Amino acid sequence: MATGYVKSDLVTIFGGSGFVGRNVVRALAKRGYRVRVAVRRPDLAGFLQPLGAVGQIHAVQANIRNRASIDRAVAGSDAVVNLVGILYEAGKQSFDAVQAAGPAAIAAAAKAAGAGRFVQVSSIGADPGSPSHYARSKAAGEAGVLKAFPEAVILRPSIIFGPEDDFFNRFAAMARISPALPLIGGGHTRFQPVFVGDVAEAVALGVDGKAKPGTIYELGGPEIETFKALLERTLAETGRKRILAPLPFGLARIKASFLQLLPKPPLTVDQLRQLARDNVVSEAAIAEHRTLADLGIEPQAMGVILPTYLGRYRKAGQFSTPNGTAPEA
């Protein structure tokens, strides 16, 4: 809930209606900011309004491939946040347009509009030399933001978990109907899942001006686990027993080459390139004090959060224990 007191400061959030976005909107509204949510379909963003006081949150139309709409969205903003990203390309929604050119255009518009702060949410793994087009476009977006808005704060989270996440929910749903889950590349890739609420708090601190300007922070939770261990954790939380079937990258690539032709592909060849690399906070970020801890945030553990939403995938539903029995009175 909002504080009841609304500041004069206006924050424009691009991509504020998504999984991470709604949590960022809540965090900023709670601080009392006026929040303008810039989305392609503002008529579908009405669900955000109850997160703040009356009139505190409103949505406007914007398309990051259209500079005029970006300029209109950032007009009068004290701070701007960009959360827009895609997992796969579709039509005009390409990695280069959305994750490379888009952030640079928003940052340039924010600077021209006189905004004092800019926060860009990127991704661990962003690398101009990566074999993944997704990762290269993320790196290009970061470079474009810092060129247009040198004081910007860049946040690179590992995979983000929470009630509407695309990782644990996907595999929990798959385990409902499939006798086996794929261990892509043998399941050895390491991840450092970070709670969406902690990412939202990091964004809010950037808007508050409490993050170091011109800095790239890497955000990870307190646990580093392999892909295999994360699937095992998902099965344990949902009370499912499934085969974890090793799927070598070569075979996975053949499968992905066909799956990526679907309108909403569950796996693409480019995603496999990302899965071939660990997704954890770097030693450099730790040494240079560019982590959640350095923002004053104590990250939430998966064991605290996952049971609050994976329970709905159990055989007897969310009010049963992982073994399928009703909890004791």
Secondary structure, 3 states (H helix, E strand, C coil): CCCCCCCCCEEEEECCCCHHHHHHHHHHHHHCCEEEEEECCHHHCHHHHHHCCCCCEEEEECCCCCHHHHHHHHCCCCEEEECCCCCCCECCECHHHHHHHHHHHHHHHHHHHCCCEEEEECCCCCCCCCCCHHHHHHHHHHHHHHHHCCCCEEEEECCEECCCCCCHHHHHHHHHHCCEEEEEHHHCCEECCEEHHHHHHHHHHHHHCCCCCCCEEEECCCCCEEHHHHHHHHHHHHCCCCEEEEECHHHHHHHHHHHCCCCCCCCCHHHHHHHCCCECCCHHHHHCCCCCHHHCCCCCCHHHHCHHHHHHHCCCCCCCCCCCCCCCC
